[in-house]
């Protein structure tokens, strides 16, 4: 029997939110129909965004230890509900004996065609500097934009900080203001490319923008991967 490995803790609330989505997406009528999951919640990993921007220590050694832990735990696939960590996706894949799902690939693939004319990417400054969302969008020919650094991105930054600190309504307020600016700049959809942002979105008016939830799409990809391999049917009972 194989298991989904969740490399979480970056941050803890986002990991809980991801797990809730994974459970809700699993077609199950009883405990035994659910998918086996091993969660490694490791919150002490160095700040990913600060490292990408060159102002913080390198988290890669810690990320590789997390991947190694899950591999030794007998998982068959790994999901990482932290967008910025995917800056090191190639190195993590090289270190892993099992596949690692890519959060941006899952997220961009889920963008409805009707919403694709102009997609805003809300993420950490590090994830934006890394550019993996922009690359995925460009590869699919989707026009995209990012918030301006001084106003829109400052609101996204504060939204993320608020959620990490448990300030849910404050996070929603800052996200709502960022939505206003994105819509004024012609956005038709927003990728919530930091896993704290979907939590804040519960407290914000999306103004009719199509919201694409990176956490939800990673959970969906995880469930699909496991169900295709029958991991919800270990054969222990009838």
TAJO-V588217 format. One record per run of one state. SS is the DSSP state (~ for helix, > for strand, _ for the rest). FROM is the first residue (numbers start at 1). TO is the last residue. If there is no record, write none. Layout:
# TAJO-V588217
ss: <SS SS>
from: <FROM FROM>
to: <TO TO>
This chain:
# TAJO-V588217
ss: <_ > _ ~ _ ~ _ > _ ~ _ ~ _ > _ ~ _ > _ ~ _ ~ _ > _ ~ _ ~ _ > _ ~ _ ~ _ > _ ~ _ > ~ _>
from: <1 3 9 12 26 31 34 37 42 48 53 60 73 75 80 84 96 99 101 103 110 113 116 119 123 125 131 132 140 144 147 152 165 168 185 189 193 197 202 210 214 229>
to: <2 8 11 25 30 33 36 41 47 52 59 72 74 79 83 95 98 100 102 109 112 115 118 122 124 130 131 139 143 146 151 164 167 184 188 192 196 201 209 213 228 238>
